[in-house]
C-alpha cells in the first residue's frame, strides 16, 4: 500500500531490502543481529485514520497498546499495565537518538504524530545492559531512514468530527538533509467528555561536516488538549458506554469538573557522529526538554513543570577480516530533572486551595560495556552489562517546616548475553538471558493521592527467551516462534481509591511466561498480472502471567492471574495492491477476556475488531502523486473497553472504545525522482 502523505515509497518491481537494526549498536541487517527486534514502518499506520498508533502497535506479538480515551495511551511490552494507570512507563523511548523518556521514567508518547517517524524499532524484554534502568522494553524512533526531497499534504475527515492534517517538506541533498513536519489531530470523541486536539511540529537537519563528522539537530514540539471522561462501573457501561463518569458517592461528575489535560512538550537536541578512523567511532547526543502539564481531575487539579536535560555518548571499536567481525562498545547516559508539582483543590475545573507543592530532583545515570562478535555470518554472540544509579529528592514546600525526603537506587548490575546461530536451509536459532532493574517513576513515588512513597522498592528480574525462525516457499513465507520466561521481583502494582486517585505497592513476584508466533507471506506478481502484490501477516501471543507470593493484609493473591493482560491475542493484516492503482487492506484483532483486579473477581469481555480501507492512487507527470481513500474501523460494531482502570475502588474499571466509525482522506505529494540505482523496495519490511 502506498505511503502517501509521507515520503515516497518505490516501485514494486525492485528488490526487498532488509532494515538496518540500530538497537544495541549492532547496525546490521535484521538477519545478522542477535536481538529480536520488530519493525513498524509507515505502511502499518496507513491502515486506519492515523489518529493514533494503537492499531499498528497491536500488530506486534507481545506488545499491547491501549487508549483509555483519545490522547491517553498506555504501552506494555511483554508485561502488564499494572504500573500505568495513564501514560507510558517502564519502556525506554528514543526519538532520533534523543531520550523521550524523562529521568523520572515517564514518556509522553501522546506528543508524537504519524509523520514523526519513518521507522520504529521495538525490542522486547530488559534492555538495561545498554539503555539504563527498565524491564519493559525499548522503542527507537527514527525520522531520516527513508529521507527523500519532496513535499506532501494530507487531509482526513470522519466520524466524531475527525479532522486530521499532515504536511511535510524535505529539501537538501544526501550530505545536507532538512525536514519539516506539521500535524493537526482533532476529534470530538465517542464518549461524552472525550474531545482531543493536538498540534505537532518537528524540524530535523543532518549535515555532513567532513568526511569524518556528521551533525544532526532535532526539534519536536507538541501542544495538546484532551478530555478525560473517567471510568464507568459495569452497570453504567452496560446502560450507556458512551457516557462520562457520573456524580456518585459525594464526588462530582467528569463533566462538572471539566476533567481534562492540557499538555505542552518541547524537546531539542543534537547528535554528533565522528569517525576517528576505519575502526573507531563516537556518537554523542545532548538534549533538553520542557514538559508542562495541567490535569483537571475528579479529585484535584494538578500542575506540573518538568524541565530536564541529559546526554548519551557511545564509543565503538570494530575490527573486520574475511570471516569475523569484532565490535567493542562502551558508553554512558546521564539525565537530570528539576520538576515542580502543585496539587490544588479542584473547583469546577479550576485550581482552588493549594494542597501540596513539591520540588523534585531526579537524577539517573548508567555506564555500559558490550562485546559483539560475528563469525562467518552464521554465529553471532553479544554480551553486555551496565551499572545504574538513580537518586530522587522531594522537598515539600506546602508544609511548615519544609520537609525533605530522599531515596537512592544504586549500583544495580544489568547483564545481557545473546547467541544466534544460522543452520542449513536458513533455519535460525536465537537465545537471550538478561536482567532488568526498574526503580519507581516519579508518578509512582508521588501519585495523585499526594502521599510521597519513597518506601517503594525497585523492580528487578531475570528474563530467558529463545527464538526459532525459518523461511518457506522460496522465502515468500516467513515463520517465527519465540518463547520466554521472566520472573519479576518486587513488582509495582497500581491501586485506585474511591475518588479515582492512584497509588502503588510492591507485590512480591510475578512469573511471566509467554509464546509469540509471527508469520508473513509476500507475493510479488508477474508483469502481466493485474495484481501488483499481496502481503499477508498473522501474529499470535499467548501470555501466562501469574502472581507468585503476594499477600496484602488479609488478602492472599498468590497464584492469581495478573490483571490487565489478555491470555490470547491474535492480529491479522492483509494488503492488496493492483497495478491500475486500486488498493485495499483488511485488519483483524482479537483479545480474550481480561481480569480487572488482583482478586480476579471482575473481567472485561473478549472482543474482536475488524477494519478495512480502499483507495486509488495515480502518478501525475512522473513526479506528483494523488491518493484518494476511505475506510472504516470496528466494522463489527463491538462494544468493548480498551484501557481499563485496574484495581479500581467501587468497581470503576471500564473505558469504552468507539463503535463502528468511518473516515475518508486525500493526499497529494511531490517527490523528487530517485536515481534508479538508489531505488529500493521499502514497502514490505519483515516485521
ZIMO-V259913 format. One line per field, one symbol per residue. ss: DSSP state (H for helix, E for strand, C for the rest). A space follows every 50 residues. Layout:
ss->???
This chain:
ss->CCCCCCCCCCCCCCCECCCEECHHHCCEEHHHCCCCEEEEEHHHHCCCCC CCCHHHHCCCCCEEEEEEECCEEEEEECCCCCCCCCCEECCEEEECCEEC ECCCCEECHHHCCCCCCCEEEEECCCCHHHHCCECCCEEEEECCCCCCCE EEEEEEEEHHHEEEEEEEEEEEECCEEEEEEEEEEEECCCCCCCCEEEEE EEEEEEEECCCCEEEEEEEEEEEEEEECCCCECHHHHHHCCCCCCCCECC ECCCCCCCCEEEEEEEEEEEEEEEECCCCEEEEEEEEEEEEEEEEECCCC EEEEEEEEEEEEEEEEEEEECCCEEEEEEEEEEEEEEEEEEEEEEEECCE EEEEEEEEEEEEEEEEEEEEEEEEECCCEEEEEEEEEEEEEEEEEECCCC CCEEEEEEEEEEEEEEEEEEEECHHHCEEEEEEEEEEECCCHHHHECCCC CECCCCCCEEEEEEEEEEEEEECCCCEEEEEEEEEEEEECCEEEEECCCC CEEEEECCEEEEEEEEEEEEEEEECCCCCCEEEEEEEEEEEEEEEEECCC EECCEECCCCECCCCCCEEEEEEEEEEECCCEEEEEEEEEECCEECCCCC CCEECCEEEEEEEEEEEEEECCCEEEEEEEEEECCCCCCCECCCCCCEHH HCCECECCCCEEEEEEEEEEECCCCHHHCCECCCCCC
